[in-house]
Amino acid sequence: MTGRRQRADAECLRRGHLLAATVGLLVFVNGFNGESWLRFSARVEGAPRGADEGRADPEAHDHEDHDHEHPHDHSAHTELAGVEHDPPASDVALEMVETVFENQVEPVIASFEQSFALGNGLASATNALRVLLNDVRETVAQALSDRPEERRSVLFGVRRRLESRLSELAQNEAAREGNQAAVNDAVEGELVQHREQLYTTIVCWCPKENWTRSLKGCPDGCANEQKSMIVNWLRSGLTNDEIIARLIAHPKGGEQVRGTGKGAAGYLFPFLILALGSLMVGAALLRVRKPHASAKAQESGADDACWDDEIEEQLREMDA
């Protein structure tokens, strides 16, 4: 019985090693993301690659690093470039500015009036302004769905009205400067949020990439064309869905630009492996538990049999 227990323990140990190896494989697969797999599969399949593959544009790389470390500084030089000159506004745009300001902007200002007056607690106010500007973008896009050329004028008009109103509320110069900084940060934050979402969603259409890298994951200069389009369209008041639709309709685009179509199945491969690995782990756990329970049952049965034999022997001795 001791030998049987030792064999059961050895089997459990062997299965434990198998389980540990499986878990390690799952961790590795989880780290090997879909984009990495697509790049790997493209090389294996002999996809066309440029002679300068893997060589990042130094200026583009510095641009990405600077954006990661100093998002506000970068945003001020990209999304907000040219804000000194407001676009001309039509009567439709001016009327839309008044409507949006009265219905959406004024209530938010009223909620933080004390903060804007004294320049205190502007962090919360800045977050509220960022959410407000996102809502304004959606409102203007819906109201001017058939006139996208008017949206930029409306967004700039709303911003100018917001800056003027907060300047009037400020009771001192420090509060006035703080309010202006809050508006700048809110405008930058709203634009950067949309930009990063799109950079992560959109796939670079450069032929040498073969639809294997998102704009965010592509450090090469070949992604700059799409990035420039996205930034300009965001400044013009387009929504994320409208920008994606325009990229799909572009001669270089197609469904592949948003990770669907050719090559997109590679993004699903790691998740399929992860699911398969999970099933393997579950099966291994069941196999480890069943032999252990069976061994216990056999051991218990053997002990009961020995106890029964001993009782019968004692009864025979009493009868004799």
N, C-alpha and C positions, 0 to 999 in steps of 0.2 A: 504493500500500500504506500510505503514511503517512496518507492521508485516511481509509482504512478503519479504521486504528487509532484515529484521532481520533474517528470516529463511534462506535466501540465504547466508548471511554472516556466519551464524552458520555452514551451510553445507560446505562452503569454508574453514572454520577453521578446521572442522573435516577432510576434505580431506588433508589439509596442514599437520596435525598431522600424517596422514597415510603416506604421502610422506616423512616426516622427518624420520619416523620409517623405511621405505624402504631404504632410503639412508644410514642410520646407519647400516642396515643389509648388504648392499653392501660393506661398508667400512670394516666391520668385515670379510666378506668372502674373500675380497681381501687380508687382512692380514693373513688369514688362508690359507697358500699356499699349493700347490699340495703335497709337501713332507710331511707336517703335516697331510694332509688328508689321505695319504697312510698309515702312521703309525697308525692313528686312525682306519681306516677301517680294517687294519690287526689285530688289537686287537679285534675288534667287531666280525670278522669272525673266531676268534680263531686260527690265524696263529701261527705256532710254534715259541716260543720265548725262549731264553736262560734263565737260572736261574739268570744270572747276567745282565738282561736287564736293560738299562738305567744307568748302572754303567760304566763310561768312564775310560779308562786306564789313570792314572795320567800322565804318561810320554807322551802318545799321546796327551793329552789335552794341556800339557805345550808346546809340539811341535807345535800345531796349533796356540796357543796364541803367541808364539815367532815368528812364521812365519808372523802373522798378524801385529805385532808391528815392527819387524825388518826383512823385507823381504830379504835384501841383506845379512845380517849375516846368516840367515837360508840357503839361496841359496848357500853361500860359503861352507857350511858344508854338503850339499846334492848333488845338481846337479854337482858341480865342484869338488867333492871329487875325488882325484886320478889324477888330471890333471898334476901333476908333472912328470908323466911317460907317455910319448906319446906312443900310440900303434904303432907297426911296420907297415911300409907303403910299399906296393908293387909298382912296376913300374907304374901300372895303377893309383894307388892313387896319386903318385907323379906327374904324368902328369896332372891329374885332378886338383891338387892344383895349378899348374902353370896356367892352363887355367882359372880357376875361379878367381884367384888373378888378372890376367891381364884384364879380361873382366868385372868384377864386383867390385872388391875391389879398384883397382887403381883409377877409376873415382871418387869414394866417397872420397878417401884420397885427391885427387887433389882439390875437392870442399872445403875442410876444412884445406888446407895445412897451411895457416897462423895461424889458431887456434892451430894446432898440433905443429907448430914451436915455438910459444910463450907461449902455455899453457893457452890461453884465449878463452872464449866462448865454453868451452868443453861440456856444457850441451846439446847444439844443436848437437854437433858432436857425443855425446854419443847416442842420439836418432837416428841419422842417421846410426850409426854403428849397433844398435839393429835391425833396419829395414833391413839393409844390411845382417846381419847374418841370418835373417829369409828367405830372398831371396836366400841366398847361400844354406840353408837347402833344399829348394824346388828344386833348380837347381841340386844339388848333388843327391837328391832322384830320379829325373827324369833320369839323366844320368846313374845312377847305380841302376836302378830299379831291375835288375836281379842279382846284386851283393851287397846286403845290408851290407855284412860283411866288405866292403871296405869304407863305408861312414864315419865311425868314424875316420879313419886315415886321410881322406880328410879334415874333419872339424877341427881336431886338427892341421893339416898342415897349413890350411888357417889362423887359429888363430896365430900360431907361426910366420908366415910370416907377418901378420898384426902387431904384437907386435914389430918385428924387424924393420919394415919399419917406424913405428911411433917413435921408439927410435932414428933412424937415423935422422928424421926430427927435433927432439927437439933440441933447441939451448941452453938449460940450464937444470940443474938437476930437477928443479921444473916442467918444461914442460914435462920432461921425466917421472916423477912420475905421473903427471896428465894424460898423455897419457895411461900409464899402467892401472891406475884406470878407465879410460874411457872404455878401452877394457874389463876389468873385469866386470864393471857394464853392459855393452852391452851384454856380454855373459850370465850373470846371468839373466838380464831382458828378453832376448829372451827365455831362458829355462823356467823361471818362468811363462811367459805369456802362453806358450803351456801347462805347467803343470796345471795351474789354469783352463784353458779351459777344459782340460780333466777331472780334478777332479769334475768340475761342470756337465759335460756331462755324465760321467760313473757312473753306479749304483753299489753299493757294492753287491757282490755275496755271502756274508755270509748267510747261511741258516736261521739264527735267524732273519735276517732283512727282509726276504721275498720280496726282490727287492723294498724296500720302502725308501732307503736313497741313495743319491749320495755320492761319496767319500768325497766331500767337506763337506757334511752335516752329516757325520758319524764320531763321535769323538772316537769310539771304536777302539781297536787294530786290529779288524778283517779286517779293510780296508787297513792295512799296506802292505799286500801281493800285492794287485793291485797297490798301490801307488809306491812300490818299482819297480815293473815291468815297470810302465810308466816312471819313472825317468831314469831307465837304458836304455830303448828303445829310449828315447829322446836323451840321451848322445850318443847313437849309430847312430843317424842321421835319425831315422824313423820320418815320418810325423804323424800328428794327425789321419788321416784316416787309415794309416797302423796300428797304435797302436790299434785303435778301432777294426779293422778287426782281429787282433791277439787275442784280448780279447774275441771277439765273437766266434772265433774258439777254444778257450781254453776249456778243458773238464768241467770246472766250469762255463763257460760263456754261450753264446747264445745271441739272439737278445735282451734279457732283460737288458744286461749290458749298453745299451745306451738308456734306458728308453722306449723301445718298447716291445710289447709282454705282458706277464702276469703281471698284476698289473699296467700297464702303463696308463690305462684309468683313474686311479685316478688322474693323473696330469691334466686331462682335466676337471674334475668335477668343480673346482672353476670357471673356465672360462665359463662353461655352466651356472652356477648359476649367474655369473656376467651378462651374456647376457640376461638371463631371467629377472633379476632384472631391467636391463635397459629398457626392454620392459614394465615392470610394471610401472616404473617411467613415461615413455612416455604416457602410457594409463591414469595414474592418472592426469597428466598435462592436457590432453585433456578433461577429465571429469570435472576438476576444471574450465576450461575456458568456456566450453559450457553452464553450468547452469548460470554462471555469465553473459554471453552475452545474454542468453534468458531472464534473469531477467531484464536486461537493456532494451531489446526490449519491454517487457511487460510494464515496467514503462513508457517508451516513448509513447507507444500506449495509455496508460491510460491518460497521460497528454494531448495528442492530442484530445482524446475524450472529456475530460473536457473543453478544449478550444473551441471545436466546439459547445458544448452545450451552453456555455456562449455567443458566437457570435449569435447563433440562438435566444436566449432569448432577446438580445439587439435589434435584427432586429424586433422581434414581438412587443417590446415596441415602436419602431419608427413607425411601421405601425398603431398602435392603436392611 
